[in-house]
Amino acid sequence: MTTSSNKNEIGRSSSLEEDKPVLCGVNVRAAPVDKLVQLTIESFDEAGELKDDENELPKVLFFIHKWFLASDELASVFVDTYKNLARTSEVCPPNCQHAVHSKLCTRNSYKANICLTLRYWIQMFPVHFDLDKKLCKVLNDFTNFIQNEGYFTLSELIDISRVPSYDWMRIISVRNPSQRSHSKKVSLVFNKLQPDELAEQLTVLEYKALRRITFTDFKSYATKGSIKDNPKLERSIALFNGLSQWVQCMVLSKTTPEERASVIQKFVNVAKKLQQLQNYNTLMAVVGGLSHSALARLAKTNACLPSESQKELMEFTELLSSSNNFSNYRRVINQCTGFRIPILGVHMKDLISLNTAVPDRMDDNLINVRKMTHLAVIFNKLMYLQISSQPLLFDVNVDLVNTLRLSLDMNYTEDEIYELSLAREPRNSLSAGWYDK
């Protein structure tokens, strides 16, 4: 696709070039929306394939744009670019009549590139076109416009009628704290499960909760610093906290040090399977529960724990340590391939830090493309399951998942759990650990 020199001069004057691109193909550090649209369109060849397979710009723009502007606004820029082609200085062969089926018409080629670019958006992020009614209206109106021009083949490229439904993302499981009995008995489901099965079904719970969290949910948290009015993210955090508490309660439900040590050992084996599954968010909840002061103070219990389990628990604690900004965990997650679940808290903290330090807009109201690329790096981890459609690699036990969900909703306060710990191994007794001293 050849554009006029005049158009290229406008593009250069209205954007700031990137000296050290964060991602391949993102070569501007700030630009207006129409410039980003132009660069994205020109990233594709006449077959709709990326000219450079390593060019990240189209993915970054379509993935992250909602941080800076609404999807229907971005789509409208593509539509305006298409409609304004008649007023540009695109160079066509002499006496070109711009006939619909003319393959020599440069204007037709550019129109095709616009539609091919929008097709890439639909294919890469179909969820946008099911959940956003305003965006759908822009695309449907544009389809009708193209058909009225006679470009029926182009209109098929942007057909969104076959986009799958994402209604399941709108559904949130309702928490029911009343499931907790008056006697505060802990669920016995744990006793009947093998560690691998428990790890797998906990991963199902995590998977279902995480996939419902949208880009907008994460952005809301990063900009407000709160989960208020953010039910899907709140549910995910409640699941994490509930699991950590459940781990502690399962250990403390046993009356002898030997029994408690056996439960800890079982959870260490659960943690080993979670690491194999690359489910680091659930792993963090389990290890956090095992490392909690309510359990760490149990000297008699820990004395009964096999040395191998003690060593493995220490290794997990080191892996998930917050030292050097979670450097051990970051190194591991960066090497992961295939199915994986990140530690949400780590990457949400990254979002807040980036948003606080870096503005969305530069001088002349240009979009801060450098921030956009850094956001893409973070969101690639946070929303990996949503954008990759990675399936679970094991069978789902629906009954067990539902039972676990109820068990994890049995909320206890920190004080209640610690009181139970003191009841099992009283303070200042021979069993007291360093936490009580």
Residue, then its C-alpha position, 0 to 999 in steps of 0.5 A: m500500500t503506497t501513501s502520499s508523501n503529504k500524508n506521511e509528513i503529517g504523520r511524522s509531525s504529529s507523533l513522537e518517535e520511540d528511541k528504545p521500543v518496549l515492544c517490537g513494532v511500537n516505534v512511537r512514544a506518543a501519538p494521536v489516535d488517528k496516527l496510531v490507526q494509520l500505523t496499524i492499518e499499514s502493518f497488514d499486507e493485502a492478505g490481512e497478514l502482518k507484514d512483520d510477524e513480530n510487530e506488536l502494535p496492532k495487538v497492543l492497540f486493540f488490547i489496551h486502547k480502552w485505557f485511553l478511549a472507548s472501543d466505539e471511539l476507536a472503531s469510529v476513527f477507522v470508519d472515518t479513515y475509510k469514509n475520508l479516503a475520497r478526500t485524500s491524495e491517495v495516488c491511483p493509476p491515471n483515469c482511475q474510476h475507483a470501480v468496486h472490483s478494480k484491483l489497480c485502485t489504490r483507494n480500494s486497496y486501502k479500504a480493504n486494508i482497513c477492513l482486514t485490520l478490523r477483522y484482526w481486531i474481531q478475531m483477536f478480541p471477539v469478547h469486545f464485540d459481544l459485551d460492548k453494544k456501542l462498539c457493535k452499533v458502529l461496526n453494524d452501521f459501517t457494514n451497512f455503509i460498505q454494502n451500500e457502496g457495493y463492497f460486499t466482500l469487504s463487509e463480510l470481513i467485519d461481520i460480527s454476527r458469528v461472534p460467540s456469546y460471552d454471557w458467562m462473563r456477566i454472571i458472578s457466583v453469589r457469596n453466602p456467608s450464612q453457610r457457616s454453621h453456628s458451631k463453626k465446624v470446618s468442612l470435612v471435604f478436605n479429608k476425602l481428597q487426594p492432594d492432586e485432585l484438590a489442587e486441580q479443583l481449586t484451580v478450576l475455582e481460580y480459573k472460573a473467577l479469573r476469566r470473568i474479570t475484565f480489562t475494565d475491572f482491572k483499570s477501575y482498581a488501578t485508577k481508584g485504588s479500591i475494589k468498591d463497586n468491582p464485584k468480579l475482582e472482589r469475588s476473586i480476592a475473597l476466594f484468595n482470602g477464603l482459601s488462605q483461611w480455610v488452610q489454617c482452619m483445616v490444620l487447627s481443626k485437628t486436636t493433636p500435633e501429629e494430626r495437624a502436621s499431617v494436614i500441613q504435609k498434605f497441603v504442602n503436596v497440594a502446593k507442589k501440584l499447584q506449582q506443576l499446574q503453574n497456578y501461582n495465585t492459588l499457590m500463594a493463598v495456600v502457602g500464605g495460609l501455611s506460613h501464617s502466624a497462627l500456624a507458625r507458632l505451633a512448635k509441637t505441630n511443626a516438630c512433627l512435620p517431616s524435614e522434607s516437607q519443612k524444606e519444601l515449604m521453605e522453598f515455596t516461601e522463598l519462591l513467593s517472597s516479596s523481597n526485591n519486588f517478588s523477583n523470584y516469582r517474576r523470574v519463574i512466571n516469565q519462563c512459563t509457557g502454556f496454561r498459567i495463572p499469575i499472582l493477581g496481587v503482584h501485577m495489580k500492584d504493578l498497574i497502580s505503580l505505573n498509573t501513578a507514575v506515568p500520565d495517559r497523555m503527553d503534550d498536545n493531548l497525544i496518547n502516551v504510547r510508551k505507557m500503552t506498551h508497558l500496560a500491555v506487558i502487565f495485562n499480558k500476564l493479568m489477562y493471559l487466560q482471557i486472551s489466550s483461551q487456554p483450556l483446563l488440562f484436566d476434568v472438572n468435578v462439578d460437585l466437588v467444585n461447588t462443595l469447595r466453593l461453599s467451604l471457602d466461603m466460611n469466613y473467620t476473623e483473624d482473631e477467631i483463627y488465632e484464638l483457635s491456635l492458642a486453644r490448640e497450643p496455649r501461649n507460654s507453654l512448652s509448645a509456644g513458638w517464637y511468635d508468642k515470645 
